[in-house]
Amino acid sequence: MIECGVKIERWPLTHPFATAREVAHDIPMIVVTLRDRAGRVGRAEALGVDYDGETPESMRDQVLAIRKRFANDLTGKRLLGLLPAGGARNAVDCALWDLHAKQSGIPVWKTAGFDKLDPVPTVYTIGLADPDTTRQKVREARKYPMLKLKLDRTRHLDVIRIAKEEHPDARLIVDANEAWTRPELEALLPGLVEAGVELVEQPLRRGADEALDGFTSPIPLGADESCTDRGSLEALRGRYQFVNIKLDKTGGLTEALALAAEAKRMGFGLMVGNMGGTSLGMAPAFLIGQWCRYADLDGALLLASDRGAPMLFEGGALLPPSPLLWG
């Protein structure tokens, strides 16, 4: 049997982080550890999908309910049948990848089929705030070549204007977190085009994606909340040009790899993102980033502290994780 432990942790943010949906002051998560008979340990963290009602407590309870079924031959594919997509499965799946790497001596990236790992350029995310705070946050982010700006129904073009003033060389993507309607998107697009915005994430509410039928956007649209796992892709075809893959949504690296491959086959551009977290949460997603045009793996940068053997940034790019951290 594989011994499974799960605990809840909370990691304070450096500054409050606001989106169109909420304001966060810290990042709650579960951490799963898997230990085999030889004492080798795999670990991973997950935040879950809060807008689907997941909490650290609900994820912990999901893991505890099935942990007696974790046999020594447990694989990610078998895990797909034990837990639904979401944070609980993500934590167990990524801990299992880590454990298998410890057992075999073969790094996760080799097992996943990569020849090597390259640095992954990542955006730096600017949460919603008042104009003065936004201006200060952008100033502090000048060393990052690409910014992701959180927007909502009332704070949009003014946020972009501030970003252009304080960091004129920055590449920009924006994320509305489901805040707009199609008419609002159409009204804002000329200003977004003029500002050079490269990607608009999830402009419309999840479930209202059909409003994009027949609509041709001058800026690629990315599905975030509307993209969960492989089963969600068909409904996105013709409506979005990119999909944002997050391991908390897919329920782990196993499904994320399959989702990325299927999305590429269907012609979608790829983005990898995160729900927040430490370097331990960014490390598995880093593998998906090898295939992506855009990466949002700045979760640890927003925290007041990080784990031991943290992932390092160089020139706005995230470097491969140390085996001491994960994988």
N, C-alpha and C positions, 0 to 999 in steps of 0.2 A: 504493500500500500504506500501511497504518497501521503505524507503528513501535510495537512493544509492549515495555515494560520491566516487570519484576517483581522486587521485593526483599522480604526478610523483615525485619521490625522487631519489637522487644519494648519495651513501654511499662510501666514499674513502676507498681504500684498504691500508693496512699497507705497502705493497710493490707491485710493478707492478707484475701482474700475467700473465704468458705466457703459451700458449698451442701450438700445432702444427698449430692451425688455427689463433690465434690472441694474442695481448697483451692488457690487461685491466689495467686501473689505478683506476677506480672506478666501482661501481655496480649500474647501473640504473634500476629502478623498478617502478611498479605501486603499490599503496596501496588503497585497496577498503574498505570502511566502509558501513555497512548496519545497518540502525536504524529503529526499529519498532515503533508503535504508543505509546508504553509505555516508549520510550526513551532508550531501551536496544540496545546495539551496538555490532556487530560482525565485526571483521576486519581480513584482510589477505594481504599478498604481493605476487607479482609474477614478475619474470624477463623475462619470455617468452623464446622462442626458437630463438635465434638470427640467427642461421644458416638457419632457415626457413624464415628469413626476418622480424621477429617480432621486433618491437621497442616499447619503452614505449608509444609513441604517438599512434601507431596503436592499441595497447591493450586498451589504454584509450578510443579511439574512438569506439572500439567494445563495451565496457561496456556502454558508454554513449548512443549508438544507441538503446540499448534494456532495459535500466534501468526502463522505464515506464511500463514494463511488469512484474516487480518484485512484485507479489501479496503476501499477507500475508501467503498464503499456498505454497509458492515456495519451492520446494525440489531439492536436488541434481540431482535426476533422471529426473525431468522436465527440469532442466538446461541443460542437455545433448542435448536437442532438440533446445535450444535457441542459443547456442554458439558452435563453433567447438572446438576441442581439441587445447590447447595452453594456453598461459599465462593469457589471459583475463578470460577465464572460470575457470582457477585455482584460481585466486584471488577471484572471486565471489563465487565459490564453497566452498573454505575454510573459507571465511567470513561467509557464510551461516551456515556451521557447527558450527562456533563459536557463531553466533547469536542464533541458536537453543539450544546450551548448556546454554546460558545466560537465555533464555526463560523458559527452562524446569528445570534448576538446575541439570541436569544430565550431567556429563563430556562426552566429545566427545568419549573418549576411551570406555566407557560403551555402548554408543549408537552404536559404531562400532563393538561391540561384543567381546571386550577383557575383560578378567577377572581381569587383573591387568597390570601395565606397569613396565617393567624392564629397567634398564640402558642399553643403546645401545653402545657397543664399536664402535668407528668410526676411520677411517683412518685420517691421516693428509696429505694434498696434497702439494707436492713440484712442483711448476711450473717450466717451462723451463727457464734456465738462463745460464750464463757463468759458468765455473767450480768453480771459487772462490766463487761466489754467491751461487751456489748450495751447496757447502760444508758448507757455513755459515748457510744456511737455514736448512740443515739436523742437524747440531749441535744444533740449536735452537729447533729442534723438537725431541730431544732425550727422552723427557718425554712421547712421544706417542709410543705405542708398534707396531703400524702398519702404514706404509707410503704408499701413492699412488704417484708414480712418473710419471709425464707427460713426454712423449718421442715424438720424431719425426723421420724423415728419416735419419738424421745425428747424432742426439744426442740420444743415446739409451744405449748401454752397458757401455759406459763411465759414464753415469749418475748413473747407478746401482752400478758400482764399487765405486764411491764416496760415495754413500749412505751406502754401506757395510763397507767402511772404517770408516765413521764417526758415524754410528749407527749399529754396527755389530749384535745386537740382534733383530733388527726390522724385522717384517714380511713385505713382499713387494707385492704390486700389481702394475701393470703398465697400462698406458692408452696412446694409440697411437693417439687417436682422428682421426681415418680414414687415417692415414699418410702412411700406408704400402701397399704393394701388397702381394699376397700369396708367391711369391718367397722370398721376403724380410722377411716375417714372418718365413718361413722355415729356412732361413739362421740365423736368430737371436735366434730361439728357443733353440738350445743347450746351448748358453750363459745364456739365461733366466732360463733354468732348473738348470744349475750349480749354479746360484745365489739364487736358492730357490724361485723364483717368483711364487706366488700362483694363480694369475689370470691375463689374458691379456684382457684389455678392447678395444673393437672396433678397431681391427688392420687394417681392410680393410674399404674402402670407402662404405658408405651406398649406397645401390643399386648394389654393386658388391659382395654381400654375396654369390651368387651362386659359386664363386671361391672356396668356402670352401667345396663344395660337394665332398664327398669321402675322405676328409682330417681328419685324427685323430691326434689331438694335444696332446702332453704329458702334457700340462698345459691347464686347462679349459679356454675357450674363452667366454667373456661376450659381449653381444649386448647392446650398449648404443644408439647411434644415430639411429641404425636400429630397436630399440624397442620403439614404441610410445604408443600404446594402445592395447587392446585385438585383434584388427584386424591385428596387425603386427606379432602375435606369430607364426602362421602356417608357414610363410616363414622362420622362424628362426630355426624350428625343424630340428635336425640333423646337424646343422651348428654351433650353439652356445650351451654352457652348462649353462650359466647364462644370466639373463636379468637384466639390470639396470633400475629401475623404478624411474622416476623423475616426480614430480607433474606438472611441467610446460609442459612436453610432454603429459602426460595423460589428462591434463585439469582439474586437481583437485583431491581431496582425494576420491571422489565417484568412479571415474573410476580407480584410483590407487588401491583401495581395490579390485575391481572386477578383474583388471589385475593381481594382485598378486595371487588371488585365482585360476584364470584360468591357470596362468603360473605354479603354484605348481601342479595342476591337470595334466598338460602336462609333468611334470618331470623336468622342469627347476629349477636350483638354483636361489635364489633371492638376488639381491643387491638393495639398495636404494641409490639414489644420489641427487645432487642438482645442479642448475645452478648458485649458489651463493646466497647470501642474509643474512639477519639478523636472529636472533633467531626466529622472527615471521615466517620466511619462513621455518626454520628447524622443527618447532613444529608439523605441520601436517604430515610431512614426518617421524617424529619420530614413529608414529603409524605403518607405513609400516615396519620400522626397527625392530619391534618386531618379524617379520617373516623371517628376512634376515640373510644369512650367512655373508654378507659383508655390511657395511654401510659407506657412504661417506657423512657425515652431518657436515662437518667442516666449512661451509660457513661463519658463524659468527666469527670464529677464525681468518679469513684472513682479517677482517675489522679493521679499525682504532678505531671504536667505535661500540656499539650495542644499542639495544632498552632497555627501562626500563624493569625490571623483566626478565633479560636475562636467557637463558638456561645455566646450569652449567655443567662443565666437572669435572670428578673425575677419576683419573687413566686411562685416555685415553677413558673414556666412557661418553656419553652424558646422563644427568639425565632428568627425565620427566619434561615437561614445567609446570610452575606455571599457575593457572587459570587467574592470573592477566595479563599474556602474551596472552594466547590463549587457547580455549577449555575447 
